[in-house]
Amino acid sequence: MRKLGAENKTARYAMLIDLDRCNGCGACMVACAVENNVPPPQPSATPRTGLNWLRVFRLNTGGRDAFIPVMCMQCGDETPCQSVCPQKAVEFDPATGIVGQIPERCLGCRYCMAACPYQARVFNWWDPQWPAGMEQALNPRVSARQRGTVEKCNFCHGRWQAALEKAAQDGESGPVRYTPACAEACPAQAIRFGDLNDEEFAAECRDSGAFRLLESLGTGPKVFYRTSRAEVREATRGFGEVKRG
Amino acid sequence: MIRTGILFLAGFSVALSAGWWSVPRLLYRTEPQPAQFSHIAHTGEKGGMSCEDCHSFRADGTFAGIPKLETCAACHSAPMGETQAEKDFIARFVEPGVEPEWKVYSRQPDNAWFPHSAHVLRGKVACEKCHGEIGKSDRLPVYRVHRFTGYPEDVMGKRAGPLGLKRAGGMRMDDCVACHRQNRIEHSCLDCHK
């Protein structure tokens, strides 16, 4: 039973990414960092210690390269990160299907990072610092995280909150519609965001051409991919072996 | 032996009372508001205004909070009453066009998100439920801020309800959670945190 934001109705937000459209430009990564107040990397940061909620990997298929954006998959079944967190700092919200990370509770043990099959979680090795003047451009909808906490993509939860505020103002009920920053920024419109409770969108995600990464683990990820190239799909099967960076 | 016991109890109670009295005073620092303001002069029979007349919503559903100078100046470009406070306000802020920097009693921490539209417009929660009967006060309460966190007392410490008026539900996280549980509204952390 849930009243806030949705009159007893829930959403299951999901993403459908068309790999044929993605050209690896990285606009989604930049938009994500700007939207979510992810600070620029420290000079000593490495690809392993830097902060990225969303990474675009290059898939070497033998022929023409393909690119695959990977973020938190918002696993809905037996959410691996949630089940291992000793602090209850990870929370699956059944009303939105979003896996929330609560930095105030996180003690920085990074067990969730080890548990995540997608390596979608990152650790704050440093307190966030912005070049002089850039702090003026921070997004007030998102709180910055401190050193010693884990963070990850939350499907632009600040935008969900903004949409909820607007819906309440307009007297609308039911799950709200919004667009995360990556989907908005993608010039090729490769990233689509929707609600799996919306039949039309769900049907597209169920499409025979659509697949999910490491689906066989049974974690119920909610980021779907689609491609017409068999070799690209084949290349994604080895995702777990992809090295970071 | 009895004498020692009495002395100990007397000393203990003195120390305890002193601590009880002084610690909250040491923990909070008082800051002045830029001007004096009477809510009742505006909301009473003479003014006849409602909360929403000044504390309005923006078109995108966000809450504007304390009104800007232009809202005040719309009526008070020239004195409407006889009070010295009004004359001072016009001389110091309206005429030179200086925005008064009001201290916000209910300023929440950076990681908290409170959608007024969801509570007031959809949930029909009365303003007084959280803010107390501030609309009936004739002067601003003392603004006290926590020395360590910089957050106001209403959010950090005791429940809201200044001036001896009817106490409010409060604006601490405990108060939010208590009300949500009472109304059986499920909540996840990210409902209110950002």
Interface residues (C-beta under 8 A of the other chain):
Chain A: M1 R2 K3 L4 G5 E91 D93 A95 I98 G100 I102 P103 E104 R105 R141 V142 S143 A144 N154 H157 G158 Q161 A162 L164 E165 K166 A167 A168 Q169 D170 G171
Chain B: F57 A59 D60 G61 T62 D110 N111 W113 P115 S117 A118 L121 R122 G123 N183 R184 I185 E186 H187 S188 C189 L190 D191 H193 K194
